[in-house]
Amino acid sequence: MYKKIMIAIDGSDTAQQALKEAVNIANTYNAALHIVHCVNDDTEAAKKAGSQILEQAQSYLDAVTIETSLLQAEVAYGLTGIADSIAAAASEWGADLLAVGTSNRRGLERLFMGSVAEQLISKVDASVLLVRPQKA
């Protein structure tokens, strides 16, 4: 069913959960994995931090061959720029599933902060797996 699974991560615990779910699905379908992290700051510090997030995710999957990409979003577009960059990468790579963690924001926090995951649903042509935070 799924041949190419992209996972968008941000270093959060929920992103780690999304990574685990994507790996389980990839193992079931013998699918290729591609992990992406998007920064919207073009400083070297932001790029270094993003690369470290990707390296940490890749070390979790040391027995699996995967691709990783550090994406650069337009700073002026904020969260929309991040969603646009991830959607473009998923399309370019030909992903048929995009896995992403969601922060599960509600109310005013959601109104002001927005949600990259929510934006991705309308921007990506592939199926989207949203992984919510685990309840304590």
C-alpha positions, 0 to 999 in steps of 0.5 A, a space after each residue: 500500500 505505502 511505498 514512500 513514507 515521509 516523516 516531518 519532525 521538529 524535535 518534540 516528543 510527539 514527533 518522536 512518536 510519529 517517527 515510531 509509527 512511520 517506522 512500524 508502517 514502513 516495516 509492514 509495507 517494506 516502504 522507503 523512509 525520508 525524514 525532513 526537518 524544516 527551519 525558517 531561520 537562515 542562520 547557521 545556528 538554526 541549520 546546525 540545530 536542525 541537522 542535529 535533530 535529523 541526526 538524532 532521528 537517524 540514530 534511532 533508526 540505525 539499522 534502517 537505510 533512510 534519507 534525511 533532508 533539512 528544508 529551508 522555509 521563507 522566514 516571512 511566511 512563518 508556519 505557512 512557509 514551513 508547511 509549504 516547504 514540507 508539502 513541496 518536499 513530499 510532492 517532489 519525493 513522491 511520498 504516498 504517506 506523510 507522518 507528522 506529530 501534532 501539538 493538539 493545541 486548542 482555543 486561543 493558543 491554536 488561534 494565535 500559534 496555528 498548526 503546521 500539521 493542520 495546514 499540511 492536511 490541505 496542502 499535501 496530496 498524499 495521505 497524512 498520519 497525524 500523531 497526537 501526544 500521548 496522555 500521561 
